[in-house]
Amino acid sequence: FRTRFTSSTGTRYSLAFASVVTREDAPAKPRPEPLWLICRSLGVEPAGALMVGDFRLDVLAGRNAGTRTALLTNGRAATFLPEAPPDHIVARLGELRALLAE
């Protein structure tokens, strides 16, 4: 499942994934371990990473791991935990290119 989902999502959005971590590999969000595992595999410090997600637990996981965070709303109203606001809010995946250039 993991390979099929990653491949179809990457093709749909013209993305390539250097590392994929699922619940089979680490505890579920909002625990920080999955993000730390990805950062280690890429040789990146968490502070230099950007966690992108479409749910408030994604943002909380990023905060817990020490990454920057972006909430993807897909055009809907942004909902997040008041105690864990995202660093960025984007409506569409395409907006991430500008964030990554910063």
C-alpha positions in Angstrom: 0.0 0.0 0.0 2.7 2.5 1.0 4.6 2.2 -2.3 1.4 2.4 -4.4 0.1 5.4 -2.5 3.4 7.2 -2.6 3.9 6.5 -6.3 0.4 7.7 -7.3 0.6 10.8 -5.2 4.0 11.7 -6.5 2.9 11.2 -10.1 -0.3 13.3 -9.6 1.6 16.2 -8.1 4.9 15.8 -9.9 6.7 15.1 -6.6 9.5 12.7 -5.6 9.8 11.3 -2.1 13.3 10.6 -0.8 11.9 9.1 2.4 8.5 7.7 3.4 7.5 6.8 7.0 4.2 5.2 7.9 2.6 3.9 11.1 4.4 0.7 10.3 7.7 2.4 10.8 7.1 4.7 13.8 4.4 5.9 16.3 1.5 7.8 15.0 1.2 11.6 14.9 1.4 13.8 16.9 4.4 11.9 18.2 7.7 13.5 16.9 9.5 10.2 16.1 8.3 9.8 12.5 9.6 13.3 11.6 12.9 12.7 13.4 13.3 9.4 11.5 12.7 11.2 8.2 15.1 14.0 9.2 17.8 11.5 10.1 17.4 9.6 6.9 17.8 12.8 4.9 20.6 14.2 7.0 18.6 17.3 8.0 18.1 18.9 11.4 14.5 19.2 12.3 14.8 23.0 12.5 15.7 22.9 8.8 12.7 20.8 7.8 9.1 21.8 6.9 6.3 19.5 8.0 3.3 19.9 5.6 0.0 18.4 6.5 -3.8 18.9 6.1 -4.8 18.2 9.7 -4.1 19.8 13.0 -2.3 16.7 14.3 0.2 17.1 11.4 1.0 20.6 12.7 1.2 19.4 16.2 3.6 16.6 15.1 5.8 19.2 13.4 5.8 21.4 16.5 6.7 18.4 18.7 9.5 17.5 16.4 10.9 21.0 16.2 10.2 21.5 12.4 8.6 24.5 10.7 5.0 23.7 9.8 2.6 24.4 7.0 -1.1 23.6 7.1 -2.5 22.6 3.7 -6.2 23.6 3.6 -7.1 22.5 0.0 -9.3 25.6 -0.2 -11.2 24.9 3.0 -11.2 27.0 6.2 -8.1 26.5 8.2 -8.6 24.6 11.5 -5.8 24.1 13.9 -5.2 23.8 17.7 -4.9 27.4 19.2 -1.9 26.2 21.2 -0.1 24.9 18.1 -0.7 27.3 15.2 1.1 26.5 11.9 4.0 28.7 10.7 2.3 28.9 7.3 -1.1 28.2 5.8 -1.4 27.2 2.2 -4.5 26.6 0.1 -2.8 24.4 -2.5 0.3 22.2 -2.8 1.7 24.5 -5.5 2.1 27.2 -3.0 4.8 25.2 -1.2 7.4 25.9 -3.9 7.5 29.6 -2.8 7.8 28.5 0.9 10.7 26.1 0.1 12.5 28.9 -1.7 12.6 31.0 1.4 
